[in-house]
């Protein structure tokens, strides 16, 4: 059931008895900006850990524990040109608990508090987040962004992304940039909060054994007012690269990381979308893939080697954990796998197995509440909702020629190696 | 096939032990699309000394055999089991812990075919010197990857402090040296000892009709012959020698911020069967009361900047050992470990009076809610199953047992478990050249 609570405020209720929980997702959407990436990341941390009613992390955690360990988190995420600021709440369904408490009303009351009544103070007519809480979260964000370099797999991916996308929002993680943290103030982050609350288009999803009218009534008190709908031009198009950008970085590590970014000019939901999914499954997206079987298993050249497509950035990323001394060989063999796909040198049996794998994954995703809600949101944002059965038909219709055509359009743009 | 209804939780489980000894448990989930099947042997990395089936004397195998065996089970003379699952699009995997080895698949289609593949590849060992040699390269890479993982090094560091002479202190995958000694013959003898159906269980959760599934499993099992079940003689020393515990060690690694972990080795006996599960749940609630994000300790340390969101605590309770850990990234490793040890040494202060009663009710309520939420996940339900360790209790039994726990249970548990002489600390500290990393 879908309804608009105001202009640009959309509610979808998904009644089901499959799950023993009620999932709530509120997503505020606007065009992504490099300038506010870090602001929004810090804002998410602030709203996740404090509110006027629950001023300390402990007070906030206690109210969640009291609601039978409800899960609450805020999240910032990017999808091509689109930035999302999300509140997610998961509640146990009271009917499975002793005394059968109604947790839905409590849950929405909580959400109202943390979304609409943040922990702020006003001095000389200027409002900002509570300074002490702000300072603590600001320091924690700086620490978290610095700690990225401890996770070598993540670090290498982010370095490759930075090299690939230049100085744009797509080059940086949604968590933001360390260099921006220092200049954030309790007031500037509060201003961004007000802007999101009043200007961003809002998508709300409630899934579980719930009554749609009850949900709509509970949302009345949120008083989310009219706002414009944002552009649905989500994709950041990538041209065929004129040359390959390469970088080698040295650190004292045991296992080297090789990350390769390719441009892949296919749009989400267009007629090549399904072929690109099957192509990625064959190249490095499944355990049946060439990267997994040839690079990792057959030649023992890598501990992990995989690929993934971000359709909204039109980029395919290969990540591999390798012996640094074999880097040239590994990169050459990865190139050969892609060339084989482009020239149609691959087993059709293998392709049908990849299709089966993708179909299994898509069907299984219907058992994960977060993925079901995510899929609804994706359908709304792209204005091209895809029923599971249509998706399966689309995958089944892909031919070997279709796959080869995708491989031919996949061109290496960036190569990053982290080694000792 | 026995049927157990859990009315309050809205779930039903079906159970049967087959004539060959294999215990089968089936939990159908209405409305689900996927099925998750987990086949587990009661054998892990700590089982290194035992009497092989048919032999008279105990042997000690190289460290890492359980994990090596797990890798090699997939490879057969003319095919790889991964490829068989792949034909049906199933997602297959396996993992080895200190005391268990599990093989699994998840699939939304072709359940019968996938089940047969699972049962057949786990019950059809094939090892040659050539394939064993090749695997050494792959596992060597895996071990190296863990060498670079500061969190794993922190965990293994504290385990090494707590159990310096026992098998649990050795990495589950072994070392490059120890796996170098593994032979095909050793793998086969170990397999025959521990992979008999009577030492295994099969737990299936998801989208299926239980009668058909049980029929398929029986058809598969009656088509094979197995030796008679035999008791396994393994050398389990539930060692309570507290004097061997190393109080402190540290290690320098490529990290930006220090990591500190406080460990407490249980020097008491864990009761057997369902009482062991009760012990385990009470210990988890104790940790929640002391260290959850609702605790005063958490708030104090967080506000003092001693801990951040990486703060974590855990109970490890398996066959033959149990210990607690509390860890965090911290600029002040000494301040962190002192604060945690201080809480542990004054544990009774946190368990008495009205605040303790309220705190207990709060953490218990949260734990119950989390158990309900876990029932959404076919993986979580199957993975929570501990087999013989807790007398075949499942997640549903666990949820019910949790309801019955009282503060008095936690108090008596704390008295037995929390002892100063069981405490140790391990720190991972930055190497000197990491200053450069911060700015890169």
Interface residues (C-beta under 8 A of the other chain):
Chain A: X16 X17 X18 X19 X20 X21 X56 X57 X58 X61 X62 X64 X65 X66 X67 X68 X69 X70 X71 X90 X92 X93 X96 X97 X98 X136 X139 X140 X143 X144 X146 X147 X149 X150 X152 X249 X251 X252 X253 X254 X255 X287 X288 X296 X297 X300 X302 X303 X321 X323 X353 X355 X356 X357 X358 X359 X360 X361 X363 X364 X366 X367 X368 X369
Chain B: X8 X9 X10 X29 X30 X31 X32 X33 X34 X82 X83 X86 X87 X88 X89 X90 X91 X92 X106 X107 X108 X109 X134 X137 X138 X141 X142 X144 X145 X147 X148 X150 X206 X254 X255 X256 X257 X292 X293 X294 X295 X296 X298 X299 X302 X303 X305 X308 X309 X310 X329 X362 X363 X365 X366 X367 X368 X369 X370 X372 X373 X375 X376 X377 X378 X403 X431 X433 X437 X438 X440
